[in-house]
Amino acid sequence: MSGVRQVVVEADGGSRGNPGPAGYGAVVIDPATGEPLAEAAEYIGVATNNVAEYRGLIAGLTAAKALFPDAGDALRVHVRMDSKLVVEQMSGRWKIKHPDMKPLAARAAAVLPPSSVTYEWIPRAQNKHADRLANEAMDAGRDGRQWEASASTAALDAPARTVTAPPPAQGPPGDQAAGAARARAALASARGAAAPTDDALFPVPEPGPPGARVPTAPAPARPAATAPERAGVPGTGWGSAPDLGAPATLVLLRHGETALTPEKRFSGSGGTDPELSATGRGQAERAAGHFAALGTVQEIVSSPLRRCRETAAAVADRLGLDVRIDEGLRETDFGAWEGLTFGEVRERYADDLTAWLASPDTAPTGGGESFAEVAERVAAARDRIVARYAGRTVLLVTHVTPIKTLVRLALGAPPEALFRMELSAASISAVAYYGDGNASVRVLNDTSHLR
């Protein structure tokens, strides 16, 4: 489109007390030179941080529109904010549930056509100009006056800018995958060759079956790859496909503890469907706080079992998202072993246990599921979810065996690898799936958010 005018808006808001004395700041920037074109700031009385941030966004968009009143649909505004809440809600990825936010979001959306505005999350350190304006406004309110542009020194503290054009939207704010995709594309352009795909390995912990660390039988000869295994194996070498953009990133959250978890009892889909314990509920809340702070999760999908639905609900409440249930994410049916410890199974069903450890095609005593059967339904669930949420970051709240299976298939590891991973309650793992079929394991058994 000829005659397009592009500007960057950086906005921020703050409250000293939340709620407390609050103010906002916004600056309109020339993306070619990095120079500020207009500033806005205001003390707004007692309000919350979120209200102040939305007010800053509205002021920034309004200032951008006022600079080019005749641009109409040719004006393009790229908003940069360190508020993940505002960025995600205005991008349409998070629902707006709070009654105070809905009218503010509507006001912001009405300033310019939605197609003219894009949003990007940036770290607070990169939003110093708008942050300083907001603090100047709050200082002015403290002294019983309003902020005056002529007295502002915010621009003097702003970092040097080298923005040449608003960056394209790729993936959710703060998502490593989007940055990795851009880096590969840049490398490919510079070298005149296809960019490499990601790959990752993880350390091998002590062996153990799902939910319990145990000794294992000698590893059997690896059988021929099944259909779900072949579908999950990334291509060998660096690959030759061009960059296909942001992957579907599956963030794998194991549910919080139940009463059975500390005793390391088999707890699958054929047992009592226990609820979270008090400890498990606390773990779910800490996981929710972690994902709220990151601001990268865009969708939530859960196993139908109660412990996962409760864990998913805790996260969903914090993020303002709905939870979709997928039957394929349920835990293995452990048959007659449900509720027993590994030692108790060994005492009562020694031959069955030995056979189970030796072959992924062997089911637990009493008609449970084999790991081969579980792999088929988990792979099918993976394919559904990756197709539905291509390029997005999805939180899967599920169990030990499905998570280990997804990791195993992504790495092209043999079935016995299931016995060589440890997954703690409420731990986080992650696998990214690219459009060309390649998979990259990003994280395994991270529990740092629980400390």
C-alpha positions in Angstrom: 0.0 0.0 0.0 1.5 3.3 -1.0 1.6 6.2 1.4 1.5 3.9 4.5 2.6 5.7 7.7 4.2 3.6 10.4 4.8 4.5 14.0 5.6 2.7 17.2 3.8 3.4 20.4 5.4 2.5 23.8 3.0 2.7 26.7 3.0 2.0 30.4 1.1 2.6 33.6 1.7 2.2 37.3 0.0 2.4 40.7 1.7 3.0 44.0 -0.4 0.6 46.1 -2.3 -1.3 43.4 -4.8 0.2 43.8 -3.2 3.5 44.8 -2.1 6.8 43.3 -1.7 5.9 39.6 -0.5 7.4 36.4 0.3 6.5 32.8 2.8 7.4 30.1 3.0 6.9 26.4 5.4 7.9 23.6 5.0 7.8 19.8 8.2 6.9 18.0 9.4 7.2 14.5 10.5 3.6 13.6 13.0 4.8 11.0 15.0 7.1 13.4 13.9 6.0 16.9 13.1 9.6 17.7 10.0 10.4 19.8 7.3 12.2 17.9 4.8 12.8 20.8 4.6 12.2 24.5 1.5 11.8 26.8 1.2 11.3 30.6 -1.4 11.9 33.2 -2.1 11.4 36.9 -5.4 9.5 37.1 -6.0 9.3 40.9 -6.5 6.0 42.7 -6.5 3.0 40.3 -4.8 -0.3 39.7 -1.8 -1.1 37.6 -3.9 -2.7 34.9 -6.3 0.3 34.6 -3.3 2.6 34.4 -1.7 0.5 31.7 -4.8 0.5 29.6 -5.1 4.2 30.0 -1.5 4.6 28.7 -2.4 2.4 25.7 -5.4 4.6 24.9 -3.4 7.8 25.2 -0.6 6.4 23.0 -3.0 5.3 20.2 -4.9 8.6 20.4 -1.6 10.6 20.1 -0.5 8.5 17.1 -3.9 9.1 15.4 -3.6 12.9 16.2 -0.2 13.1 14.5 -1.6 11.8 11.2 -5.3 12.8 11.2 -5.6 12.4 7.4 -3.8 9.0 7.2 -7.0 7.0 7.7 -6.5 3.3 7.0 -2.9 4.0 5.8 -1.7 4.5 9.4 0.0 1.5 11.0 0.8 1.5 14.7 2.9 -1.1 16.4 2.4 -1.1 20.2 5.1 -2.2 22.5 4.3 -2.7 26.2 5.7 -4.7 29.1 2.2 -5.6 30.3 1.5 -9.1 29.1 -2.1 -8.8 30.2 -2.8 -5.8 27.9 -0.8 -7.2 25.0 -2.5 -10.6 25.2 -6.0 -9.3 25.7 -5.7 -6.7 22.9 -4.3 -9.3 20.6 -7.3 -11.4 21.2 -5.5 -14.4 22.8 -6.7 -13.9 26.3 -10.3 -13.3 27.3 -11.2 -10.1 29.2 -13.1 -11.1 32.3 -12.5 -8.2 34.7 -15.4 -5.7 34.5 -13.0 -2.7 34.9 -10.9 -3.9 31.9 -13.7 -4.5 29.4 -14.7 -0.8 28.7 -11.0 0.3 28.6 -10.2 -2.4 26.1 -13.2 -1.3 24.0 -12.0 2.3 24.1 -8.5 1.2 23.0 -9.9 -0.9 20.2 -12.1 2.0 18.9 -9.3 4.5 18.5 -8.0 2.9 15.2 -9.2 0.0 13.0 -8.0 -3.3 14.6 -6.2 -4.2 11.4 -4.1 -1.1 11.8 -2.6 -2.0 15.2 -0.2 -4.8 16.2 1.1 -5.6 19.6 4.4 -6.8 21.0 5.4 -7.6 24.6 8.8 -6.2 25.6 10.8 -6.4 28.9 10.4 -3.5 31.3 14.0 -2.5 30.7 13.1 -1.8 27.1 10.1 0.4 28.1 12.0 3.0 30.1 10.7 6.0 28.3 7.0 5.3 28.9 7.8 4.0 32.4 9.5 7.3 33.3 6.6 9.3 31.9 4.2 7.3 34.1 6.3 7.9 37.2 6.6 11.6 36.4 2.8 11.7 36.2 2.5 10.0 39.6 5.1 12.3 41.1 3.1 15.3 39.8 -0.1 13.8 41.4 1.7 13.4 44.7 2.5 17.1 44.6 -1.0 18.1 43.8 -0.5 19.0 40.1 -0.7 17.5 36.7 2.2 16.4 34.5 3.5 19.0 32.0 5.3 18.0 28.8 7.6 21.0 29.0 9.0 19.8 32.4 9.6 16.1 31.3 13.0 14.6 31.3 11.8 11.1 30.4 13.3 11.2 26.9 16.8 11.7 28.4 16.6 8.4 30.2 15.2 6.4 27.2 17.5 3.8 25.7 18.9 4.4 22.2 16.5 2.9 19.7 17.5 1.3 16.4 14.1 0.2 15.2 13.7 0.4 11.5 10.2 -1.0 11.1 7.6 -2.6 13.3 8.6 -6.3 13.6 6.1 -8.8 12.2 4.0 -10.7 14.6 5.3 -14.2 15.0 4.1 -16.3 18.0 3.1 -15.1 21.4 5.0 -12.4 23.3 8.2 -13.7 24.9 8.0 -17.0 23.0 11.5 -18.4 22.3 10.2 -20.2 19.3 9.3 -17.0 17.4 12.8 -15.6 18.1 14.4 -18.8 17.0 12.4 -18.8 13.8 13.5 -15.3 13.0 17.1 -16.1 13.7 17.1 -19.1 11.4 15.5 -17.1 8.6 18.1 -14.4 9.0 20.9 -17.0 8.9 19.4 -18.6 5.8 19.2 -15.2 4.1 22.8 -14.4 4.9 24.2 -17.7 3.8 21.9 -18.3 0.8 21.0 -21.7 2.3 18.1 -23.3 4.2 18.1 -22.6 7.9 18.6 -25.4 10.4 15.9 -26.7 12.7 16.2 -26.9 16.5 17.1 -30.1 18.3 17.6 -30.7 22.0 18.6 -33.6 24.3 18.0 -34.2 28.0 19.9 -36.0 30.7 18.9 -39.5 31.5 17.8 -39.8 35.1 17.5 -43.0 37.2 15.0 -45.5 35.8 11.5 -45.9 36.9 7.9 -46.7 35.8 5.2 -44.0 35.6 4.9 -42.4 39.0 7.7 -44.4 40.7 11.5 -44.8 40.3 12.2 -48.5 40.0 14.9 -50.9 38.7 14.2 -52.1 35.1 14.6 -55.3 33.2 17.3 -55.5 30.5 16.4 -53.4 27.6 14.8 -55.6 24.8 15.8 -55.3 21.2 14.1 -52.3 19.7 11.0 -53.3 17.6 10.3 -51.7 14.3 8.9 -48.2 14.6 5.1 -48.0 14.7 3.0 -45.5 12.9 2.7 -43.0 15.8 6.5 -43.3 16.4 7.4 -42.5 12.8 5.1 -39.5 12.8 6.8 -38.1 15.9 10.4 -38.5 14.8 12.2 -35.4 13.5 14.2 -35.6 10.3 17.8 -36.4 10.6 20.6 -33.9 10.1 19.9 -30.2 9.9 17.1 -30.6 7.3 16.7 -28.7 4.1 13.2 -27.3 4.4 12.8 -23.5 4.5 11.8 -21.9 7.7 8.1 -22.5 8.3 7.4 -19.9 11.0 6.5 -20.3 14.6 5.9 -23.9 15.6 3.0 -25.3 17.7 4.6 -25.4 21.1 3.1 -27.9 23.6 3.9 -27.0 27.2 3.4 -30.2 29.2 2.3 -29.7 32.8 1.9 -32.8 34.9 -1.0 -32.4 37.4 -0.3 -31.6 41.0 0.0 -34.2 43.8 -2.9 -36.4 44.9 -3.0 -38.6 48.0 -1.4 -41.4 46.0 1.5 -39.4 44.6 3.9 -39.3 47.6 3.5 -43.1 48.1 4.3 -43.6 44.4 1.3 -45.8 43.7 0.1 -46.6 40.2 -2.7 -44.1 39.5 -4.1 -44.3 36.0 -7.4 -43.9 34.2 -8.8 -47.2 35.6 -8.7 -46.3 39.3 -10.5 -44.0 41.7 -9.8 -40.7 39.8 -8.5 -38.9 42.9 -8.7 -35.2 43.5 -5.7 -33.0 44.2 -4.4 -33.0 47.8 -3.7 -29.7 49.6 -0.1 -29.9 48.4 -1.3 -30.5 44.9 -3.6 -27.5 45.0 -0.7 -25.4 46.1 1.4 -26.7 43.3 -1.3 -25.9 40.8 -1.5 -22.3 42.1 2.2 -21.8 41.8 2.1 -23.2 38.3 -0.7 -20.8 37.5 1.4 -17.8 38.8 4.3 -19.0 36.7 2.4 -19.1 33.5 0.7 -15.8 34.3 4.1 -14.1 34.7 5.4 -15.6 31.4 2.3 -14.6 29.4 3.0 -17.1 26.6 0.2 -19.6 27.0 -2.6 -19.1 24.5 -4.7 -22.2 24.8 -5.2 -24.9 27.5 -6.1 -28.6 26.8 -6.5 -31.1 29.7 -6.9 -34.8 30.3 -10.4 -35.6 31.4 -9.3 -37.0 34.8 -10.1 -34.9 37.9 -6.6 -34.1 39.0 -5.7 -32.6 35.6 -9.0 -30.7 35.3 -8.4 -29.1 38.8 -4.8 -28.2 37.9 -5.9 -26.8 34.5 -8.7 -24.8 36.1 -6.2 -23.1 38.4 -4.1 -21.9 35.5 -7.2 -21.0 33.4 -8.6 -18.8 36.1 -5.4 -16.8 36.2 -5.0 -16.5 32.4 -8.7 -15.9 31.6 -8.8 -18.9 29.2 -11.1 -21.8 28.7 -10.1 -25.4 29.1 -10.6 -27.9 26.3 -10.8 -31.6 27.2 -9.0 -34.3 25.1 -9.7 -37.9 26.0 -6.4 -38.9 24.3 -4.4 -37.2 27.2 -5.7 -39.5 29.9 -3.3 -41.6 31.9 -2.6 -45.3 31.2 -5.2 -47.8 32.5 -3.0 -49.8 34.9 -5.6 -52.5 35.3 -5.3 -54.5 38.5 -2.2 -52.5 39.5 -4.2 -49.4 40.2 -3.5 -48.0 43.7 -0.6 -50.4 44.3 3.1 -49.6 44.8 5.7 -51.0 42.5 6.8 -53.3 45.3 3.3 -54.6 45.9 2.8 -55.3 42.2 6.1 -57.2 42.2 5.0 -59.4 45.1 1.5 -60.1 43.6 2.1 -60.2 39.9 5.9 -60.9 39.4 5.6 -62.6 36.0 3.2 -60.0 34.6 5.5 -57.2 35.8 8.6 -58.7 34.2 6.7 -59.1 30.9 5.4 -55.5 31.1 8.9 -54.1 31.7 10.3 -56.1 28.7 7.7 -55.2 26.1 5.7 -52.1 25.2 3.0 -54.5 23.8 2.3 -56.1 27.2 -0.6 -54.7 29.2 -0.7 -54.7 33.0 -2.6 -57.4 34.8 -6.4 -57.4 34.4 -6.9 -55.8 31.0 -5.1 -52.5 31.3 -3.4 -50.7 28.5 -0.1 -51.5 27.0 2.4 -48.6 26.3 2.0 -49.3 22.6 -1.7 -48.6 22.9 -1.1 -45.5 24.9 1.4 -44.3 22.3 -1.2 -44.6 19.5 -3.9 -42.5 21.3 -1.3 -39.9 22.6 0.1 -39.6 19.1 -3.4 -39.1 17.7 -4.1 -36.4 20.3 -0.8 -34.7 19.5 -1.6 -34.6 15.8 -5.1 -33.1 16.5 -3.7 -30.5 18.8 -0.8 -29.5 16.6 -3.1 -29.2 13.6 -5.7 -27.1 15.5 -3.1 -24.8 17.1 -0.4 -24.4 14.5 1.9 -21.6 15.5 0.5 -21.2 19.0 1.6 -22.1 22.5 -0.7 -24.6 24.1 -0.6 -25.8 27.7 -1.4 -29.5 28.0 -2.3 -30.6 31.5 -1.8 -34.3 31.6 0.0 -37.3 33.3 3.3 -39.0 33.5 2.9 -41.5 30.7 1.4 -39.1 28.1 4.2 -36.6 28.7 7.0 -39.2 28.6 5.4 -40.6 25.4 5.4 -37.2 23.7 9.0 -36.6 24.6 10.0 -40.1 23.5 8.3 -39.7 20.2 9.8 -36.3 19.6 13.3 -37.7 20.2 12.7 -40.9 18.2 13.7 -42.8 21.4 12.8 -46.5 21.9 9.9 -47.5 24.1 12.2 -48.4 27.0 13.1 -44.8 27.3 9.8 -44.4 29.2 11.6 -46.1 32.2 14.5 -43.7 32.0 12.7 -40.4 32.7 11.7 -38.8 36.0 8.7 -36.5 36.0 7.8 -34.7 39.3 4.3 -33.6 40.2 3.4 -30.3 38.6 6.6 -30.3 36.6 6.9 -28.6 33.2 8.2 -30.0 29.9 7.9 -28.6 26.4 8.0 -29.8 22.8 7.8 -27.6 19.7 6.4 -29.0 16.5 7.3 -27.3 13.2 5.2 -27.4 10.0 7.7 -29.6 8.2 7.3 -32.4 10.8 10.4 -31.6 12.8 10.1 -31.7 16.6 12.3 -30.0 19.3 12.3 -30.9 23.0 12.8 -27.7 24.8 12.3 -28.5 28.5 12.0 -31.7 30.6 10.9 -31.9 34.3 11.4 -28.3 35.2 10.2 -27.7 38.8 11.8 -24.3 39.4 8.4 -22.6 39.7 7.6 -24.7 42.7 10.5 -23.6 44.8 
